[in-house]
Amino acid sequence: MSHNDSSDHLKRGLSNRHIQLIALGGAIGTGLFLGSSEAIKIAGPAVLIGYAITGFIAFMIMRQLAEMTVQEPVAGSFSHFAYRYWSDFAGFASGWNYWLLYILVGMSELTAAAGYIQHWFPIPTWISVLAFFILINAVNLAAVKVYGEVEFWFAIIKVVAVISMILFGGWLLFSGNAGPEATVTNLWTHGGFMPTGFTGLILALAVIMFSFGGLELVGITAAEAKDPEKTIPKATNQVIYRILIFYIGALAVLLCLHPWNQIDPNQSAFVTVFDYLDHNMVANILNFVVLTAALSVYNSGLYCNSRMLYSLAEQGNAPKRLMKTNHRGTPVYAVLFSGVIVLTVVVINYYIPKEAFRILMALVTSTLVINWIMISFTHIMFRRQKNKEGVVPKFKALFYPIGNIVCLAFLFGILVLLGMDEGKRISVLLIPVWVIILGIGYAVKAFLSKQKTTQS
């Protein structure tokens, strides 16, 4: 990738600290702070096992993506690899599916952010959504370095807050200052460690999946990373520690501080637990943190969307105009196009404010599953080709090809679970519709390309 300031090239403006914190920021969002409440309701304390299982699957898929990305650091890497090592349609479909994923993520995060504002001010959610939409889009229209700096500090706030919460919660637990109700025995005294049985644990996996969307951000940043061969592996390997600390560690503390069956599934478990403990100041601080987390994920999502559109345009799978960058190396039209589509969430929040987040969460999960299926399968095709060429990967995925088979089986299982849940079934039923739309889009693109070739 060129480093110049031409009108169709991205700039490598992300340093090592940007990449590390972007990866971390993508892993800590509404899925952890809000989605975990529903998972706790379904599985009880066994949700910790659910996060461990899903986290390990996520880690294996991130290693598969990292192997490809380190070998070929390009913008919108998912679609690039599917396009090159699988088929033209696979590249087209994976790119647009990832774009849709972060459109839906953006909508859900803005909706969640508006809900957090209501913890303080009872204003209509659509007003907050619109205000945050304008703010984050302004950040993404600046230079990539500005995005990197903003996301860096967003992530710092989240990391410091979660670690502080774990330490403070641990102190409350072992000092006795949280009262007699706070005890480690909360993990097994309210119906047992697996109060809803193995079935509850399995059903919770579909909800937990939502939390891990965003880990693949490292792959998108590759084209704008200054030293991808070092930064990408480092950020990827740290995923496992983040899962242990920020998911399992934080939730274990919360589940000890308060009985799992008294946590409201419609509220952030982090905020409500400290509200119950009469630590209102801490609850307000955590509400600010979860608000920051939601904005952070939307910030990263808009960044990803614009870079994926850039990659699709580069491949000829989207209008070439979307490759246009300004003098700061920002793909302006790609940012604006994605932003306008996300703006429809204002209308959604105006008409169905109470149902908006639940519906969007289910749609995000099914789209995320499709995305990860394509990453894992594309990695199989990638490795086969490299083996034929005698190329040894610079950074290897784990347990190939058995690891890929396990990941794919798990992901198809998640789709089955989503289909079994009446409230989430729509997200699975819409998958064939989305595939048909992609097929029509690809056919139109192929027809126009053929017409252009004939005319020339």
C-alpha positions as CSV (number, residue, x, y, z in Angstrom):
1,M,0.0,0.0,0.0
2,S,1.4,3.4,-1.0
3,H,2.3,5.8,1.7
4,N,1.7,8.9,-0.4
5,D,-1.1,11.4,-0.2
6,S,-2.9,10.5,-3.4
7,S,-6.7,10.6,-3.5
8,D,-7.2,6.9,-3.4
9,H,-4.9,5.5,-0.8
10,L,-5.2,5.0,2.9
11,K,-2.5,6.2,5.3
12,R,-0.6,4.1,7.8
13,G,-1.3,6.3,10.7
14,L,-1.9,3.7,13.4
15,S,0.9,3.0,15.8
16,N,1.5,-0.1,18.0
17,R,-0.4,1.4,21.0
18,H,-3.3,2.3,18.7
19,I,-3.6,-1.3,17.4
20,Q,-3.3,-2.8,20.9
21,L,-6.0,-0.6,22.3
22,I,-8.3,-0.9,19.3
23,A,-8.2,-4.6,19.7
24,L,-8.9,-4.2,23.4
25,G,-11.6,-1.7,22.8
26,G,-13.4,-4.0,20.4
27,A,-13.5,-6.7,23.0
28,I,-15.2,-4.5,25.7
29,G,-18.5,-3.1,24.8
30,T,-22.3,-3.4,25.2
31,G,-22.1,-7.2,24.9
32,L,-20.2,-7.4,28.2
33,F,-21.9,-4.5,30.0
34,L,-25.5,-5.0,29.0
35,G,-25.8,-8.4,27.1
36,S,-24.2,-10.3,30.0
37,S,-27.3,-9.6,32.1
38,E,-29.5,-11.7,29.8
39,A,-26.9,-14.4,29.7
40,I,-26.8,-14.5,33.5
41,K,-30.6,-14.9,33.6
42,I,-30.4,-17.8,31.2
43,A,-27.5,-19.8,32.7
44,G,-26.9,-18.4,36.2
45,P,-23.2,-18.6,37.4
46,A,-22.5,-21.2,34.7
47,V,-22.4,-18.2,32.4
48,L,-18.7,-18.1,33.3
49,I,-18.2,-21.5,31.6
50,G,-20.1,-20.1,28.6
51,Y,-17.8,-17.1,28.3
52,A,-14.8,-19.4,28.5
53,I,-16.0,-21.7,25.8
54,T,-17.1,-19.0,23.4
55,G,-13.9,-17.0,24.2
56,F,-11.7,-19.9,23.2
57,I,-13.6,-20.3,19.9
58,A,-13.2,-16.6,19.3
59,F,-9.5,-16.8,20.0
60,M,-9.0,-19.6,17.5
61,I,-10.9,-17.7,14.8
62,M,-8.8,-14.6,15.6
63,R,-5.6,-16.6,15.1
64,Q,-6.9,-17.9,11.8
65,L,-7.6,-14.3,10.7
66,A,-4.3,-13.1,12.0
67,E,-2.4,-15.8,10.1
68,M,-3.9,-14.5,6.8
69,T,-3.5,-10.8,7.8
70,V,0.2,-11.0,8.8
71,Q,0.9,-12.8,5.5
72,E,-1.0,-10.1,3.5
73,P,-1.8,-6.9,5.4
74,V,-4.5,-5.2,3.3
75,A,-7.6,-3.1,4.0
76,G,-10.8,-5.0,4.6
77,S,-8.9,-8.2,4.9
78,F,-11.9,-10.6,5.2
79,S,-13.2,-9.9,1.8
80,H,-9.7,-9.7,0.3
81,F,-8.9,-13.3,1.4
82,A,-12.3,-14.7,0.5
83,Y,-12.1,-13.0,-2.9
84,R,-8.6,-14.3,-3.6
85,Y,-8.6,-17.8,-2.1
86,W,-12.2,-18.8,-2.3
87,S,-14.3,-17.2,-5.1
88,D,-15.4,-13.8,-6.5
89,F,-18.8,-14.2,-4.9
90,A,-17.3,-15.2,-1.5
91,G,-15.3,-12.0,-1.5
92,F,-18.3,-10.0,-2.5
93,A,-20.6,-11.6,0.1
94,S,-18.1,-11.6,3.0
95,G,-17.3,-7.9,2.4
96,W,-20.9,-6.8,2.3
97,N,-21.8,-9.1,5.2
98,Y,-19.2,-7.5,7.4
99,W,-20.4,-4.1,6.3
100,L,-23.9,-5.0,7.4
101,L,-22.6,-6.5,10.6
102,Y,-21.1,-3.2,11.7
103,I,-24.1,-1.2,10.4
104,L,-26.2,-3.3,12.8
105,V,-23.6,-3.0,15.6
106,G,-23.6,0.8,15.2
107,M,-27.3,0.8,15.5
108,S,-27.3,-1.4,18.6
109,E,-24.5,0.5,20.3
110,L,-26.2,3.9,19.7
111,T,-29.4,2.5,21.0
112,A,-27.6,1.1,24.1
113,A,-25.9,4.5,24.6
114,A,-29.2,6.3,24.6
115,G,-30.5,3.8,27.2
116,Y,-27.5,4.6,29.5
117,I,-28.4,8.3,29.2
118,Q,-31.9,7.6,30.5
119,H,-30.2,6.3,33.7
120,W,-29.6,10.0,34.4
121,F,-32.0,12.0,32.1
122,P,-35.5,10.8,31.0
123,I,-35.2,12.1,27.4
124,P,-36.4,10.2,24.3
125,T,-33.8,7.7,23.1
126,W,-33.8,9.0,19.5
127,I,-32.5,12.4,20.6
128,S,-29.5,10.9,22.3
129,V,-28.9,8.6,19.3
130,L,-28.9,11.5,16.9
131,A,-26.4,13.5,19.1
132,F,-24.0,10.7,19.5
133,F,-24.3,9.9,15.8
134,I,-23.1,13.4,14.8
135,L,-20.2,13.3,17.3
136,I,-18.8,9.9,16.2
137,N,-19.1,10.6,12.5
138,A,-17.2,13.9,13.0
139,V,-14.3,11.9,14.6
140,N,-14.2,9.4,11.7
141,L,-14.1,12.1,9.1
142,A,-10.8,13.3,10.6
143,A,-7.4,11.7,9.9
144,V,-7.0,8.1,10.9
145,K,-4.6,9.2,13.6
146,V,-7.4,11.2,15.2
147,Y,-9.6,8.1,15.2
148,G,-6.7,6.1,16.7
149,E,-6.2,8.7,19.5
150,V,-10.0,8.9,20.3
151,E,-10.3,5.1,20.4
152,F,-7.1,4.8,22.4
153,W,-8.6,7.0,25.2
154,F,-12.0,5.4,25.0
155,A,-10.3,2.0,25.5
156,I,-8.1,3.4,28.4
157,I,-11.3,4.5,30.2
158,K,-12.9,1.0,29.8
159,V,-9.8,-0.9,30.8
160,V,-9.1,1.2,33.9
161,A,-12.8,1.1,34.9
162,V,-13.2,-2.7,34.6
163,I,-9.9,-3.4,36.4
164,S,-10.9,-0.9,39.1
165,M,-14.3,-2.5,39.4
166,I,-12.8,-5.9,39.8
167,L,-10.4,-4.6,42.6
168,F,-13.1,-2.6,44.3
169,G,-15.6,-5.4,44.1
170,G,-13.0,-7.8,45.5
171,W,-12.3,-5.5,48.4
172,L,-16.0,-5.2,49.1
173,L,-16.3,-8.9,49.0
174,F,-13.5,-9.8,51.3
175,S,-13.7,-6.9,53.7
176,G,-17.3,-7.5,54.4
177,N,-18.3,-3.9,53.5
178,A,-20.8,-5.1,50.9
179,G,-22.9,-6.7,53.6
180,P,-23.8,-10.3,54.4
181,E,-25.4,-10.9,51.0
182,A,-22.1,-10.5,49.2
183,T,-20.3,-13.8,49.4
184,V,-18.4,-16.3,47.2
185,T,-21.2,-18.8,48.0
186,N,-23.5,-16.8,45.7
187,L,-21.9,-18.8,42.9
188,W,-23.6,-22.0,44.1
189,T,-26.2,-21.4,46.8
190,H,-29.1,-20.1,44.6
191,G,-30.0,-23.3,42.7
192,G,-26.4,-24.5,42.3
193,F,-23.6,-23.4,39.9
194,M,-25.7,-24.5,37.0
195,P,-29.2,-23.7,38.2
196,T,-30.8,-24.0,34.7
197,G,-28.7,-27.1,33.9
198,F,-26.7,-27.9,30.8
199,T,-29.6,-26.7,28.6
200,G,-29.3,-23.2,30.2
201,L,-25.6,-23.1,29.6
202,I,-26.0,-24.1,25.9
203,L,-28.9,-21.6,25.3
204,A,-26.8,-18.8,26.9
205,L,-24.0,-19.3,24.2
206,A,-26.2,-17.5,21.6
207,V,-26.4,-14.4,23.8
208,I,-22.7,-14.6,24.8
209,M,-21.7,-14.6,21.1
210,F,-22.8,-11.0,20.9
211,S,-20.1,-10.0,23.4
212,F,-17.3,-11.2,21.2
213,G,-18.1,-9.2,18.1
214,G,-15.3,-6.7,17.6
215,L,-12.3,-8.9,18.3
216,E,-11.7,-9.1,14.5
217,L,-11.0,-5.4,14.4
218,V,-7.3,-6.2,14.3
219,G,-7.7,-7.6,10.8
220,I,-9.3,-4.4,9.5
221,T,-6.5,-2.2,10.9
222,A,-3.8,-4.1,9.1
223,A,-3.5,-1.8,6.1
224,E,-3.0,1.2,8.4
225,A,-0.7,-0.4,10.9
226,K,2.9,0.7,10.8
227,D,4.4,-2.7,11.5
228,P,1.7,-5.3,11.0
229,E,4.0,-8.3,11.3
230,K,4.7,-7.4,14.9
231,T,1.6,-5.6,16.0
232,I,-1.1,-8.0,14.7
233,P,0.3,-11.2,16.4
234,K,0.9,-9.3,19.6
235,A,-2.7,-7.9,19.7
236,T,-4.2,-11.3,18.7
237,N,-2.3,-13.3,21.4
238,Q,-3.4,-10.9,24.1
239,V,-7.1,-11.7,23.3
240,I,-7.0,-14.8,25.6
241,Y,-5.9,-12.7,28.6
242,R,-8.5,-10.1,27.9
243,I,-11.2,-12.7,27.9
244,L,-10.0,-14.1,31.3
245,I,-9.7,-10.7,32.9
246,F,-12.5,-8.6,31.4
247,Y,-15.2,-11.1,30.9
248,I,-14.7,-14.0,33.3
249,G,-12.9,-12.0,36.0
250,A,-15.4,-9.1,36.0
251,L,-18.5,-11.3,35.9
252,A,-17.2,-13.6,38.6
253,V,-16.8,-10.6,41.0
254,L,-20.3,-9.4,40.1
255,L,-21.9,-12.8,40.7
256,C,-20.2,-13.0,44.1
257,L,-21.4,-9.6,45.1
258,H,-25.1,-10.2,44.4
259,P,-27.3,-13.2,43.9
260,W,-27.6,-14.0,40.1
261,N,-31.4,-14.4,40.2
262,Q,-31.8,-10.8,41.4
263,I,-30.0,-9.2,38.5
264,D,-32.3,-7.4,36.1
265,P,-31.8,-8.8,32.5
266,N,-32.8,-5.5,31.0
267,Q,-30.3,-3.4,32.8
268,S,-26.5,-3.4,33.0
269,A,-25.4,-5.9,35.6
270,F,-22.4,-3.7,36.4
271,V,-24.6,-0.7,37.2
272,T,-27.5,-2.5,39.0
273,V,-25.2,-4.5,41.3
274,F,-23.6,-1.4,42.7
275,D,-27.0,0.3,42.9
276,Y,-28.2,-2.6,45.1
277,L,-25.1,-2.2,47.3
278,D,-26.0,1.5,47.8
279,H,-22.8,2.6,46.1
280,N,-24.6,5.2,43.9
281,M,-21.4,7.1,43.1
282,V,-19.8,3.9,41.8
283,A,-22.9,3.0,39.9
284,N,-22.9,6.5,38.2
285,I,-19.2,6.1,37.3
286,L,-19.9,2.7,35.8
287,N,-22.8,4.1,33.9
288,F,-20.5,6.7,32.4
289,V,-18.1,3.9,31.5
290,V,-20.7,1.7,29.8
291,L,-21.8,4.8,27.9
292,T,-18.2,5.3,26.8
293,A,-17.9,1.6,25.9
294,A,-21.0,1.9,23.6
295,L,-19.6,5.0,21.8
296,S,-16.2,3.3,21.5
297,V,-17.6,0.3,19.7
298,Y,-19.7,2.5,17.4
299,N,-16.5,4.5,16.7
300,S,-14.6,1.4,15.8
301,G,-17.6,0.0,13.8
302,L,-17.8,3.1,11.6
303,Y,-14.1,2.9,11.0
304,C,-14.4,-0.8,10.0
305,N,-17.3,-0.1,7.7
306,S,-15.5,2.6,5.8
307,R,-12.4,0.5,5.4
308,M,-14.5,-2.5,4.2
309,L,-16.2,-0.3,1.6
310,Y,-12.8,0.9,0.5
311,S,-11.7,-2.7,0.1
312,L,-14.9,-3.6,-1.8
313,A,-14.4,-0.7,-4.1
314,E,-10.8,-1.6,-4.7
315,Q,-12.0,-5.1,-5.7
316,G,-14.7,-3.7,-8.0
317,N,-17.4,-5.0,-5.7
318,A,-18.6,-1.5,-4.8
319,P,-18.6,1.9,-6.6
320,K,-15.0,3.2,-7.2
321,R,-16.1,6.6,-5.7
322,L,-16.0,4.9,-2.3
323,M,-12.2,4.7,-2.6
324,K,-11.9,8.5,-2.7
325,T,-9.8,9.8,0.2
326,N,-9.2,13.3,1.4
327,H,-5.7,14.8,2.0
328,R,-5.6,13.2,5.4
329,G,-6.0,9.7,3.9
330,T,-9.6,9.3,5.2
331,P,-12.1,7.5,2.8
332,V,-14.7,10.3,3.1
333,Y,-17.5,8.9,0.9
334,A,-17.2,5.5,2.5
335,V,-17.6,7.1,6.0
336,L,-20.6,9.2,4.9
337,F,-22.3,6.3,3.1
338,S,-22.1,4.0,6.2
339,G,-23.1,6.9,8.4
340,V,-26.3,7.6,6.5
341,I,-27.4,4.0,6.6
342,V,-26.8,3.9,10.4
343,L,-28.8,7.1,10.8
344,T,-32.0,5.0,10.2
345,V,-31.6,3.8,13.8
346,V,-33.0,7.2,14.8
347,V,-36.3,6.3,13.2
348,I,-36.2,2.8,14.8
349,N,-35.8,4.3,18.2
350,Y,-38.5,6.8,17.6
351,Y,-41.1,4.1,16.8
352,I,-40.0,1.1,18.9
353,P,-37.7,2.4,21.6
354,K,-38.3,-0.5,24.0
355,E,-37.8,-3.3,21.4
356,A,-35.0,-1.7,19.4
357,F,-32.0,-3.1,21.3
358,R,-33.2,-6.7,21.6
359,I,-34.1,-6.9,17.9
360,L,-30.8,-5.4,16.8
361,M,-28.8,-7.6,19.2
362,A,-30.3,-10.8,17.6
363,L,-29.5,-9.5,14.1
364,V,-26.0,-8.6,15.1
365,T,-25.4,-12.1,16.5
366,S,-26.6,-14.0,13.4
367,T,-24.6,-11.7,11.1
368,L,-21.5,-12.1,13.3
369,V,-21.8,-15.9,13.1
370,I,-21.9,-15.7,9.3
371,N,-18.9,-13.5,9.3
372,W,-16.9,-15.9,11.5
373,I,-18.0,-18.9,9.5
374,M,-16.6,-17.2,6.4
375,I,-13.3,-16.3,8.1
376,S,-12.7,-19.9,9.3
377,F,-13.6,-21.5,6.0
378,T,-11.6,-18.9,4.0
379,H,-8.6,-19.7,6.3
380,I,-8.9,-23.4,5.2
381,M,-8.8,-22.3,1.5
382,F,-5.9,-19.9,2.3
383,R,-3.8,-22.6,4.0
384,R,-4.4,-25.2,1.3
385,Q,-3.1,-22.7,-1.3
386,K,-0.1,-21.8,0.8
387,N,0.7,-25.4,1.4
388,K,0.6,-26.0,-2.4
389,E,3.0,-23.1,-2.9
390,G,5.3,-24.3,-0.1
391,V,4.8,-21.1,1.8
392,V,5.3,-21.3,5.6
393,P,3.0,-18.9,7.4
394,K,4.7,-16.2,9.4
395,F,2.1,-16.5,12.2
396,K,0.2,-19.8,12.4
397,A,-3.4,-20.4,13.5
398,L,-4.0,-23.0,16.2
399,F,-4.8,-26.7,15.5
400,Y,-5.3,-26.4,11.7
401,P,-7.5,-28.0,10.3
402,I,-9.2,-29.6,13.4
403,G,-9.5,-26.1,15.0
404,N,-11.4,-24.8,11.9
405,I,-13.8,-27.8,12.0
406,V,-14.5,-27.3,15.7
407,C,-15.1,-23.5,15.2
408,L,-17.5,-24.2,12.2
409,A,-19.4,-26.8,14.2
410,F,-19.8,-24.4,17.1
411,L,-20.9,-21.5,14.9
412,F,-23.6,-23.6,13.0
413,G,-24.8,-24.7,16.5
414,I,-25.2,-21.0,17.5
415,L,-27.5,-20.5,14.4
416,V,-29.6,-23.5,15.6
417,L,-29.9,-22.0,19.1
418,L,-30.9,-18.6,17.6
419,G,-33.6,-20.4,15.6
420,M,-34.9,-22.1,18.7
421,D,-35.5,-18.8,20.5
422,E,-38.8,-17.3,19.5
423,G,-37.5,-13.7,20.2
424,K,-34.4,-14.2,18.1
425,R,-35.7,-16.6,15.4
426,I,-36.3,-13.7,13.0
427,S,-32.5,-13.1,12.8
428,V,-32.1,-16.6,11.4
429,L,-35.1,-16.5,9.1
430,L,-33.7,-13.3,7.5
431,I,-30.4,-15.0,6.5
432,P,-31.8,-16.6,3.3
433,V,-33.3,-13.2,2.4
434,W,-29.9,-11.5,2.9
435,V,-28.2,-14.2,0.8
436,I,-30.7,-13.6,-2.0
437,I,-30.0,-9.8,-1.8
438,L,-26.3,-10.5,-2.0
439,G,-26.9,-12.8,-5.0
440,I,-28.8,-10.2,-6.8
441,G,-26.2,-7.6,-6.0
442,Y,-23.4,-9.8,-7.3
443,A,-25.4,-10.6,-10.5
444,V,-25.9,-6.9,-11.2
445,K,-22.3,-6.2,-10.5
446,A,-21.2,-9.0,-12.9
447,F,-23.6,-7.7,-15.6
448,L,-22.3,-4.1,-15.3
449,S,-18.7,-5.3,-15.5
450,K,-19.5,-7.4,-18.6
451,Q,-21.2,-4.4,-20.2
452,K,-18.2,-2.2,-19.5
453,T,-15.8,-4.8,-20.9
454,T,-18.0,-5.2,-24.1
455,Q,-18.1,-1.4,-24.6
456,S,-14.4,-1.0,-24.2
